[in-house]
Amino acid sequence: MQKRVKSVRIPWELEDLDLPGVIREFEKYSRDLESASILKSQGNAPAAEALLKTRQADLGRKIGHKIWEARVRHAEKIRAQTPD
């Protein structure tokens, strides 16, 4: 049975999220997944596992940084709109 999402609430802070940058990071991750599968098929499972663990941590850090940047840009925009 298919689950349907009726609505998704996105915080206003993420309005300024760099979506092309996020997509680029996932493209890099996808290439690393392919490299890991090649390593594993060649019999080097430990190297494939190490590549995946490293890349997953790196992906999480980079996406988290992009979210932080979006929140900072949003706060700066709000600060600029607020009269002193």
N, C-alpha and C positions, 0 to 999 in steps of 0.2 A: 504494500500500500504506500502510495506516495504522500509524503508530508509536505504541506504547503505553508509557506510563511506569509502571514497576513500583512505584517508591517515590521520594519526594522528602524530602530531609532539610532541615529548617528549623532554624537555630540557635535555641537557647532564648532568646536575647536578643530575638528577634522575636516572642516570645509576647505582649509588651505593645504591639505595633504598633497604631497607631490606624487600623484598616481603614476606618471611615467617612470619615476625613479623606483617606485615599489615594483612595478612590472619588470624593470630591468634586473632588480635583485632576484626576482623569482625566475627569470630567464637564466641567470647565472647559476642559480640553485638547480634548475632543471638540467643544465649541462653537466654539473657535478654529479647529479644522480646517474646520468648516462655514463660518465667516466667510472663511477663506482661499480655499475653493473658490468662494465667491460673488465675492470680489475677482478671482480669476483668470478667472472666467467673464465679468466685466465688463471684462476687458482690462487689469487692473492686476496683472500677474504679479509685478513686483518687490515690490510691497507685500505680496502674498500670501506670497512667499518670505521676506521679512523677518519677517512675523508668525509663520510656522512656525518659523524659526530661533530667534527670541526666545522663543517659547512652549516649544519643546523644551528649551532651556537652563533656563528657569524651572521646568519640570516636573521635570527632573532634580535641580535644587537643592532643590526643595520635598520631593520624595520622599526624597532623601538626608537632609534635615533630620528627616523623620518617623522614618526608621530610626535616626538618631542619638539622637533623643528616646527611642525604645523601648529602645535599649541603655542609656541613662542610667537610665531607670525600672527596668530589670532589675537594673542594678548597685546601685541604691538598695535594691531589695527584697532582694537577696542580702546587702547590708551590714546591713540591719535584722534579718535572720534569724541572722546570725553573732553569737555571744556575744563580748563584748569581753574 
